[in-house]
Structures are given as C-alpha cells and as structure tokens.
Amino acid sequence: MQRKNSTFNLTKQVASLSFVCILVIALVSSFMLSRLITNKLLIRDATLSQDFVDSIIATEGTRQLFLDTKNHTRPNDTIDRNCDLEGFFFQVARMPDVVRTNVYGTDRSVLWSSDKTIIGERFGVNEELDEALKGELVFESGVIGRDNKEEHTEFDKKLQSLRFIETYIPVWNRDHSLVIGAVELYRLPRMLHQSIIESRRFIWIGTLVGGLLLFLSLYWIVKRASLVMENQQRRLLEAKSLSMIGETASAITHAMRNPLASIRACAELSLTDDLAGVRESAMDIIGETDRLDRWAREFLLFSVTNIETPECLDMNHLIKAVVKEHKPILNRSAISLQLHMAEAKLPIEANCTPISQVFGNLIMNAVEAMGEHGELTITTSLDAKQKNVLVIFVDNGPGISEEIKGKLFQPFVTTKPTGTGLGLALSRHLVEHYDGTLAISSEPEQGVTVTVCMPVSGDLS
C-alpha cells in the first residue's frame, strides 16, 4: 500500500481561481455598466424630448387649449381645437425619428393624434398615461420584434431589431403647478440605438480586455513567485540533505569507534592469552560485530523505504511472534509480561519484517528502560468506529523527562551509551509508511505508554 504523493500546485490553483473570479467580476461589471449607460442615455433622451415639447408649447401658446379642455369651456369645437393644435403638432411631428404622436387631456381623451381615427376617443387602463397625468416623465424602451406590442405589426420588417422609445410627457401650466395634459411620442431613434450598441460594445471589450490584462499580470506575479519559492525550497532541501549527511557521518564515526577499539583490544589480547582467554575475546569480537551489523541495518532501513508489496497480516499473530522472539530477553531481565489480545482477528496491510522490527524495538526500549523485575503490558484492540487497529505498550519504568520528550523522534538523539538514536525515528517512519501513527505519552516516574495505530485492512462488516 503505497502512499499517494499529493502536491499543491500554487500556480495552477491561483490561476484557476483568479481566472474564474476575474471572469465573473468582468461579466457582472459589463452587464451592470451596460444597463447603467443604456438607462442614462434613455433618460437623457426622454428629458430632451420633454424640453423640446415644453419649448414648442411655450412658443405656440398651446397651454390655453389644454386649460380650456380641462375646464370644459370649449367642449364642442373639436374642429377648431384640432386646427389650433395643428401648428403645435406640426412642430412635434418634425422631431427626429417620431413615428406616432398622441395628445391627451386630463380626462384621458385624445385631443389630437397622428392617427386621425382615434381623435376624440377615451382609452381605458393605461398606467403610463396615468403616471404622466400625475406629473411623471414616463418612458418605455425595447427592441422591435422582441416586445409584444400591437404597434410593431404596422412597421416594416426592415425595422426589426431597432430600438423604440415610447415617452409620455406631462404638460404643465405656466407656473408648473398643475398638469393640464400629456403628450405621447413613439420614436425609433436610430442614432440613439447605434450609440447604445457602441457603448455596450466598448464596455464589454474594455472590461474583458482589462480583466485579461489583470489575469495575465497576476499569473506572471504568481508564476514568478512560485519559481522563486521552488528555487528556495530546492536550496533548502539541498542544505538539509548536506546537514543530514554530516550528522549521519558524525554519528556513524562516533558509534563505530568504541566497537572497533574493543575488537582491536580483543584481537591484541588473543595473541597473548591462553585458549580460554582467546575464546572469551572471540565472543567479545562477535558481540561487537553483531552490534555494528545491527547499526548498519538501522541506518539502511532509515534511509530507504520498503517498497515491497504489502500483505494482509493478523496483528494478534504478529504480536505473538515478536513476543516469542524476545521471550529469552524478557526472562533474562525477569520482566513480567501481560498480554491482552483482542478476540477478533485484526487484519492490517503491511510487510512482516519492518513491522516486526518496530514492535521488537518498542519491547527492547521498555526492557532497557525498566531494567530488571519490570512489568510490560501489551494490549491489542479494534477501534471499529475509526476502522483502526490499536497496539498499546505500557511499562512501569522511570518514564521520560520533559527535556527528552520534545526530542524523542529526532534522529541520532539518544540517552543510551550504546544507542544510535534511530530506533524511535525509524519506528515512526515505518509505521507512517503504512498510513499509521505512533504516539508516546509519559510522566516522570510513571512509566511510558506507546500507542501504535494502523488502518484495518478490508471491510469489518
């Protein structure tokens, strides 16, 4: 079970996120600015139309006709009234792009219209006209062919997709204190339509180009920063590797001096000793050689990760095998061993040799810490909720001081005169290789508790 390498690609992540954010901001900004500009241009156009109509009314003296209609002083002279309004609407009809004009009195009746058939009629519900008779400048804008309006059926097909503006302009009395009528203008402002299209196009192109430049600038900065960080990280790793090589060489040299000195001394003594002395010296040489061999294996295991395909193992069976292997050492030190094994099978995926070495190292640490007549308890259990197998080692030794706790897993740090300082670091390294954890808790003079947690292999159900 090889652990997956997960790397965080800063450039890719930032580029993706910034592209999405900038694109969303650019689209929303373009849409809102387009609507704002369109609305401003339409308001400006409606205001200019109102000012133009007001100026014509003031010039032609048409207000009195609206007042007479409002006061019903000339209710039956429609022909004269139409004649009086002709001069007024001759000017209105000459306004740019006007295709239809209606003039309403305060009673909602049509005083004059470019469509002679509706003069004198009174229409029903017309919310825009009601707002205009209340003094509001009302306009409606849309595109011919997209809006469902009866007027559009009369237009030439060539006018499709052109913008129309229907404006209701209130007509005020001279002191602007009373609405005396309303004028409806239906216009097809080609120039305004073209200006709106060009403005929108400019806004969209400008916003998208600006967003693209912002994205490219941000991408360049992040890419450059990523390259700098990668370079610094590479140098840091190189420096760390050189430092580790130096520490390893120092530790190996220091550790080998004593065994080599002992081997040399035993060899020199064997030249002068009798047969019994030679035998004792030979045994010492074998012991020191085995110690050097053990250290060499620890160094190799620490530097090279086991790449063999893991197999399914039973934790209970594995613990029993390790305990059996170390039984002579436990008996020699008069260590009382208490085994509490789970009744169910505890399957894990690992390689037998490295995991056995982990448990053997933990047992040896407990034996060396307790000395003689100690008590070691090993418990195996299943955490079904978390789907983990737990192995807990508890000894009644002197515990670990606060000073040493923070250095427990640092390589080459040891309190043993003959140790390499790789035991715990190697054990945690091997356990983590199989997605497990190794934790140590201790209080001075209260022993040590080591908990190994490894994921369950397969389905527990």
C-alpha positions as CSV (number, residue, x, y, z in Angstrom):
1,M,0.0,0.0,0.0
2,Q,2.0,3.0,-1.3
3,R,1.0,6.4,0.0
4,K,-0.2,8.8,-2.7
5,N,2.0,11.9,-3.3
6,S,-0.2,15.0,-3.1
7,T,1.5,18.2,-4.2
8,F,-0.1,21.6,-4.2
9,N,0.5,23.4,-7.5
10,L,0.4,27.1,-6.4
11,T,0.5,28.5,-10.0
12,K,-2.3,26.2,-11.2
13,Q,-4.6,26.8,-8.2
14,V,-4.2,30.5,-8.1
15,A,-4.5,30.8,-11.9
16,S,-7.7,28.8,-12.0
17,L,-9.3,30.6,-9.0
18,S,-8.2,34.1,-10.2
19,F,-9.5,33.4,-13.8
20,V,-12.9,32.4,-12.5
21,C,-13.1,35.4,-10.2
22,I,-11.9,37.9,-12.7
23,L,-14.2,36.5,-15.4
24,V,-17.3,36.6,-13.1
25,I,-16.4,40.2,-12.0
26,A,-15.8,41.3,-15.6
27,L,-19.1,39.8,-16.8
28,V,-21.1,41.2,-13.9
29,S,-19.4,44.6,-14.3
30,S,-20.0,44.7,-18.0
31,F,-23.7,43.8,-17.6
32,M,-24.3,46.4,-14.9
33,L,-22.4,49.1,-16.7
34,S,-24.2,48.4,-19.9
35,R,-27.6,48.7,-18.2
36,L,-26.5,51.8,-16.4
37,I,-25.2,53.5,-19.6
38,T,-28.4,52.5,-21.5
39,N,-30.6,53.8,-18.8
40,K,-28.7,57.1,-18.6
41,L,-28.9,57.6,-22.4
42,L,-32.7,56.8,-22.4
43,I,-33.3,59.2,-19.5
44,R,-31.3,61.8,-21.3
45,D,-33.2,61.3,-24.5
46,A,-36.6,61.4,-22.7
47,T,-35.6,64.6,-20.9
48,L,-34.5,66.3,-24.2
49,S,-37.9,65.3,-25.7
50,Q,-39.7,66.8,-22.8
51,D,-37.7,70.0,-23.0
52,F,-38.4,70.2,-26.8
53,V,-42.2,69.7,-26.3
54,D,-42.2,72.3,-23.5
55,S,-40.4,74.8,-25.7
56,I,-42.9,74.3,-28.5
57,I,-45.9,74.7,-26.2
58,A,-44.4,77.9,-24.9
59,T,-43.8,79.2,-28.4
60,E,-47.1,78.2,-30.0
61,G,-49.2,79.2,-26.9
62,T,-50.8,75.8,-26.8
63,R,-51.3,75.7,-23.0
64,Q,-54.7,77.5,-23.2
65,L,-56.1,74.8,-25.3
66,F,-55.3,72.2,-22.6
67,L,-56.8,74.5,-20.0
68,D,-60.0,75.0,-22.0
69,T,-60.3,71.3,-22.3
70,K,-59.6,70.8,-18.6
71,N,-62.2,73.4,-17.7
72,H,-64.7,72.3,-20.4
73,T,-65.1,75.8,-21.7
74,R,-64.9,74.6,-25.4
75,P,-66.3,71.1,-25.4
76,N,-67.9,71.1,-28.8
77,D,-65.4,72.8,-31.0
78,T,-63.3,69.8,-31.9
79,I,-62.6,71.1,-35.4
80,D,-61.3,74.5,-34.2
81,R,-59.3,72.8,-31.5
82,N,-57.7,70.5,-34.0
83,C,-56.9,73.4,-36.2
84,D,-55.3,75.2,-33.2
85,L,-53.2,72.1,-32.4
86,E,-52.0,71.6,-36.0
87,G,-49.3,74.2,-35.6
88,F,-48.2,72.7,-32.3
89,F,-48.1,69.2,-33.6
90,F,-46.5,70.2,-36.9
91,Q,-43.5,71.1,-34.8
92,V,-43.8,67.9,-32.7
93,A,-44.1,65.7,-35.8
94,R,-40.9,67.1,-37.1
95,M,-38.9,65.9,-34.1
96,P,-36.3,63.3,-35.2
97,D,-37.5,59.7,-35.5
98,V,-41.1,60.3,-34.4
99,V,-43.5,57.8,-36.0
100,R,-46.6,58.4,-33.9
101,T,-47.9,61.1,-31.7
102,N,-50.9,61.3,-29.3
103,V,-52.1,64.3,-27.2
104,Y,-54.3,63.6,-24.2
105,G,-56.4,65.8,-22.0
106,T,-56.7,65.4,-18.3
107,D,-59.9,63.4,-18.9
108,R,-57.7,60.8,-20.8
109,S,-59.4,61.7,-24.1
110,V,-57.3,62.0,-27.3
111,L,-57.2,65.7,-28.2
112,W,-55.0,65.2,-31.3
113,S,-53.2,62.2,-32.9
114,S,-51.2,61.4,-35.9
115,D,-53.9,58.7,-36.4
116,K,-57.0,60.7,-37.2
117,T,-59.3,57.7,-36.4
118,I,-58.7,57.9,-32.6
119,I,-59.1,61.7,-32.1
120,G,-61.8,62.3,-29.5
121,E,-61.8,58.8,-28.1
122,R,-61.0,58.0,-24.5
123,F,-59.0,54.9,-23.6
124,G,-59.3,52.7,-20.6
125,V,-56.4,51.4,-18.4
126,N,-53.1,53.0,-19.3
127,E,-50.6,53.0,-16.5
128,E,-48.0,55.1,-18.3
129,L,-50.7,57.8,-19.1
130,D,-51.8,57.8,-15.5
131,E,-48.3,58.4,-14.3
132,A,-47.8,61.2,-16.9
133,L,-51.0,62.9,-15.8
134,K,-49.6,62.8,-12.2
135,G,-46.6,64.8,-13.4
136,E,-44.1,61.9,-14.0
137,L,-42.0,61.7,-17.1
138,V,-42.5,58.1,-18.2
139,F,-40.7,56.2,-20.9
140,E,-40.6,52.6,-22.1
141,S,-37.8,51.2,-24.3
142,G,-37.4,47.9,-26.1
143,V,-36.5,46.3,-29.4
144,I,-39.0,45.9,-32.3
145,G,-39.8,42.3,-32.8
146,R,-38.8,41.3,-29.2
147,D,-41.6,43.1,-27.4
148,N,-45.2,42.0,-27.9
149,K,-46.7,45.4,-28.8
150,E,-49.6,46.0,-31.3
151,E,-47.7,48.9,-32.9
152,H,-45.0,46.7,-34.2
153,T,-47.3,44.8,-36.6
154,E,-47.6,48.0,-38.6
155,F,-43.8,48.5,-39.0
156,D,-41.7,47.4,-41.9
157,K,-39.7,44.2,-41.4
158,K,-36.6,46.3,-42.1
159,L,-37.2,48.0,-38.8
160,Q,-36.9,44.7,-36.9
161,S,-34.2,44.8,-34.1
162,L,-34.3,48.6,-33.9
163,R,-34.9,50.2,-30.5
164,F,-38.1,52.0,-29.9
165,I,-38.8,54.6,-27.2
166,E,-42.4,55.3,-26.1
167,T,-42.4,58.5,-24.0
168,Y,-45.3,60.0,-22.0
169,I,-44.6,63.7,-21.4
170,P,-46.7,65.6,-18.9
171,V,-47.8,69.1,-19.9
172,W,-47.8,71.7,-17.1
173,N,-49.4,75.1,-16.7
174,R,-47.3,78.2,-16.9
175,D,-46.2,78.2,-13.2
176,H,-45.6,74.4,-13.2
177,S,-48.2,73.8,-10.5
178,L,-50.7,71.8,-12.4
179,V,-50.7,69.0,-15.1
180,I,-53.0,70.1,-17.9
181,G,-52.4,67.2,-20.3
182,A,-49.9,64.7,-21.7
183,V,-48.1,64.0,-25.0
184,E,-47.2,60.5,-26.1
185,L,-44.3,60.2,-28.5
186,Y,-43.4,56.9,-30.2
187,R,-40.0,57.1,-31.7
188,L,-37.4,54.9,-33.4
189,P,-34.2,56.7,-32.5
190,R,-31.6,55.1,-34.9
191,M,-28.7,57.2,-33.8
192,L,-29.5,56.6,-30.1
193,H,-29.8,52.9,-30.8
194,Q,-26.4,52.9,-32.6
195,S,-24.9,54.9,-29.6
196,I,-26.2,52.3,-27.1
197,I,-24.8,49.4,-29.2
198,E,-21.4,51.1,-29.5
199,S,-21.4,52.0,-25.8
200,R,-22.2,48.4,-24.8
201,R,-19.6,47.0,-27.2
202,F,-17.0,49.4,-25.8
203,I,-17.9,48.5,-22.2
204,W,-17.7,44.7,-22.8
205,I,-14.5,44.9,-24.8
206,G,-12.9,47.3,-22.4
207,T,-13.9,45.2,-19.3
208,L,-12.8,41.9,-20.8
209,V,-9.5,43.3,-22.0
210,G,-8.9,44.9,-18.6
211,G,-9.8,41.6,-16.9
212,L,-7.4,39.7,-19.2
213,L,-4.6,42.1,-18.5
214,L,-5.2,41.8,-14.8
215,F,-5.2,38.0,-15.1
216,L,-2.0,37.9,-17.1
217,S,-0.3,40.3,-14.6
218,L,-1.5,38.2,-11.6
219,Y,-0.4,35.0,-13.4
220,W,3.0,36.4,-14.1
221,I,3.5,37.5,-10.5
222,V,2.3,34.2,-9.1
223,K,4.4,32.2,-11.6
224,R,7.5,34.2,-10.7
225,A,6.8,33.8,-7.0
226,S,6.3,30.1,-7.5
227,L,9.6,29.7,-9.3
228,V,11.4,31.7,-6.5
229,M,9.8,29.5,-3.9
230,E,10.7,26.3,-5.7
231,N,14.3,27.5,-6.1
232,Q,14.4,28.4,-2.4
233,Q,12.9,25.1,-1.4
234,R,15.4,23.2,-3.6
235,R,18.2,25.0,-1.9
236,L,16.7,24.3,1.5
237,L,16.4,20.6,0.7
238,E,20.0,20.5,-0.5
239,A,21.2,22.3,2.6
240,K,19.1,19.9,4.8
241,S,20.4,16.9,2.9
242,L,24.0,18.0,3.4
243,S,23.3,18.7,7.1
244,M,21.8,15.2,7.4
245,I,24.8,13.6,5.7
246,G,27.1,15.4,8.1
247,E,25.1,14.4,11.1
248,T,24.9,10.8,9.8
249,A,28.6,10.6,9.1
250,S,29.4,12.1,12.5
251,A,27.0,9.6,14.3
252,I,28.4,6.6,12.4
253,T,32.0,7.6,13.1
254,H,31.3,8.2,16.8
255,A,29.3,5.0,17.1
256,M,31.9,2.8,15.4
257,R,34.9,4.0,17.3
258,N,34.1,2.1,20.5
259,P,33.2,-1.3,18.9
260,L,36.3,-1.1,16.7
261,A,38.5,-0.2,19.6
262,S,37.0,-3.1,21.6
263,I,37.6,-5.5,18.6
264,R,41.2,-4.4,18.3
265,A,41.8,-4.8,22.0
266,C,40.3,-8.3,22.0
267,A,42.4,-9.2,19.0
268,E,45.6,-8.0,20.6
269,L,44.8,-9.9,23.9
270,S,44.1,-13.1,21.9
271,L,47.8,-13.1,20.8
272,T,49.0,-13.4,24.4
273,D,46.0,-15.2,26.1
274,D,45.6,-18.9,26.6
275,L,42.8,-20.8,24.8
276,A,40.1,-19.8,27.4
277,G,41.1,-16.1,27.0
278,V,41.1,-16.4,23.2
279,R,37.6,-17.9,23.4
280,E,36.4,-15.0,25.5
281,S,38.0,-12.4,23.2
282,A,36.4,-14.1,20.2
283,M,33.0,-13.9,21.9
284,D,33.6,-10.2,22.5
285,I,34.6,-9.7,18.9
286,I,31.4,-11.5,17.7
287,G,29.2,-9.3,20.0
288,E,30.8,-6.1,18.9
289,T,30.5,-7.2,15.2
290,D,26.8,-8.0,15.7
291,R,26.3,-4.6,17.2
292,L,27.9,-2.9,14.2
293,D,25.8,-5.0,11.9
294,R,22.6,-4.0,13.8
295,W,23.5,-0.3,13.5
296,A,24.2,-0.7,9.8
297,R,20.8,-2.3,9.2
298,E,19.2,0.5,11.2
299,F,20.9,3.1,9.0
300,L,19.8,1.4,5.8
301,L,16.2,1.0,6.9
302,F,16.1,4.6,8.0
303,S,17.3,5.9,4.6
304,V,15.4,3.5,2.3
305,T,11.7,3.0,2.4
306,N,10.5,-0.6,2.0
307,I,9.0,-0.9,-1.5
308,E,7.8,-4.5,-1.3
309,T,4.1,-5.1,-1.9
310,P,2.3,-5.3,1.4
311,E,0.4,-8.3,2.5
312,C,-2.5,-8.9,4.8
313,L,-1.3,-9.7,8.3
314,D,-3.1,-10.5,11.6
315,M,-1.9,-8.1,14.3
316,N,-2.5,-10.7,17.1
317,H,-0.4,-13.3,15.3
318,L,2.3,-10.7,14.6
319,I,2.5,-9.6,18.2
320,K,2.7,-13.2,19.5
321,A,5.5,-14.0,17.1
322,V,7.5,-10.9,18.2
323,V,6.9,-11.7,21.9
324,K,8.1,-15.3,21.3
325,E,11.3,-14.0,19.6
326,H,12.0,-11.7,22.6
327,K,11.0,-14.1,25.3
328,P,14.6,-15.0,26.3
329,I,15.5,-11.4,26.8
330,L,12.3,-10.8,28.9
331,N,13.1,-13.9,31.0
332,R,16.8,-12.8,31.4
333,S,15.7,-9.5,32.8
334,A,12.9,-11.0,34.9
335,I,10.3,-8.9,33.1
336,S,6.7,-9.8,33.8
337,L,4.7,-9.7,30.6
338,Q,0.9,-9.3,30.4
339,L,-0.7,-9.9,27.0
340,H,-4.3,-8.8,26.4
341,M,-5.2,-9.8,22.9
342,A,-8.4,-9.0,21.1
343,E,-10.7,-11.9,20.5
344,A,-11.4,-11.0,16.9
345,K,-8.9,-11.1,14.1
346,L,-7.2,-7.8,13.5
347,P,-6.2,-7.6,9.8
348,I,-3.7,-5.0,8.6
349,E,-1.8,-4.5,5.3
350,A,1.9,-4.3,5.9
351,N,5.2,-6.1,5.5
352,C,6.0,-8.5,8.2
353,T,9.8,-7.7,8.7
354,P,9.6,-3.9,9.2
355,I,6.5,-4.0,11.4
356,S,8.1,-6.8,13.5
357,Q,11.2,-4.7,13.9
358,V,9.0,-1.8,15.1
359,F,7.4,-3.9,17.8
360,G,10.7,-5.6,18.7
361,N,12.3,-2.1,19.1
362,L,9.5,-1.0,21.4
363,I,9.9,-4.1,23.5
364,M,13.6,-3.6,23.8
365,N,13.2,0.1,24.7
366,A,10.8,-0.9,27.5
367,V,13.2,-3.6,28.8
368,E,16.2,-1.3,28.8
369,A,14.2,1.5,30.5
370,M,12.8,-0.8,33.2
371,G,16.0,-2.8,33.9
372,E,15.2,-6.0,35.9
373,H,11.9,-7.0,37.5
374,G,9.8,-4.7,35.5
375,E,6.3,-5.2,34.2
376,L,5.3,-4.8,30.5
377,T,1.7,-4.9,29.3
378,I,0.8,-5.3,25.6
379,T,-2.8,-4.8,24.5
380,T,-4.4,-5.2,21.1
381,S,-7.8,-3.9,20.2
382,L,-10.1,-2.8,17.4
383,D,-11.5,0.7,17.0
384,A,-14.4,-0.2,14.8
385,K,-15.7,3.4,14.5
386,Q,-12.4,4.7,13.2
387,K,-11.6,1.4,11.5
388,N,-8.2,1.2,13.2
389,V,-6.2,-1.5,14.9
390,L,-4.5,-0.4,18.2
391,V,-1.5,-1.9,19.9
392,I,-0.6,-0.3,23.3
393,F,2.7,-1.0,25.1
394,V,2.7,0.1,28.8
395,D,5.8,-0.3,31.0
396,N,6.4,0.7,34.7
397,G,9.8,2.2,34.1
398,P,11.1,5.6,35.2
399,G,9.2,7.5,32.4
400,I,10.5,10.3,30.2
401,S,11.7,13.6,31.4
402,E,10.3,16.9,29.9
403,E,13.6,17.7,28.4
404,I,13.7,14.5,26.3
405,K,10.0,14.5,25.3
406,G,10.5,17.1,22.5
407,K,13.4,15.1,21.0
408,L,12.0,11.6,21.1
409,F,11.7,11.2,17.3
410,Q,14.8,13.2,16.3
411,P,17.4,11.1,14.6
412,F,20.7,10.5,16.4
413,V,19.3,11.8,19.7
414,T,19.6,9.1,22.4
415,T,20.2,8.7,26.1
416,K,21.7,5.2,25.8
417,P,25.5,4.9,25.8
418,T,25.5,2.3,23.1
419,G,22.5,3.5,21.0
420,T,22.3,5.3,17.6
421,G,19.3,7.4,18.3
422,L,17.5,5.9,15.3
423,G,15.1,3.4,17.0
424,L,12.1,5.6,17.6
425,A,12.6,7.7,14.5
426,L,12.9,4.5,12.4
427,S,9.8,3.0,14.1
428,R,7.6,6.0,13.4
429,H,9.0,6.3,9.9
430,L,8.0,2.6,9.2
431,V,4.5,2.9,10.8
432,E,3.7,6.1,8.9
433,H,4.7,4.4,5.6
434,Y,1.7,2.2,6.1
435,D,-0.6,5.2,6.9
436,G,-0.4,4.5,10.7
437,T,0.6,6.6,13.7
438,L,3.0,6.1,16.6
439,A,2.4,8.2,19.8
440,I,4.2,8.2,23.1
441,S,2.9,9.5,26.4
442,S,4.7,9.6,29.7
443,E,5.1,11.3,33.0
444,P,8.3,11.1,35.1
445,E,8.4,8.1,37.4
446,Q,5.1,6.8,36.0
447,G,6.2,4.7,33.1
448,V,5.7,5.1,29.3
449,T,2.7,4.3,27.1
450,V,3.3,3.8,23.4
451,T,0.3,3.5,21.1
452,V,0.6,2.2,17.6
453,C,-2.5,2.8,15.4
454,M,-2.8,1.2,11.9
455,P,-5.8,1.1,9.5
456,V,-7.8,-2.0,9.2
457,S,-7.5,-4.0,6.0
458,G,-10.7,-4.8,4.3
459,D,-14.4,-4.5,5.3
460,L,-15.1,-5.1,9.0
461,S,-18.7,-6.0,8.3
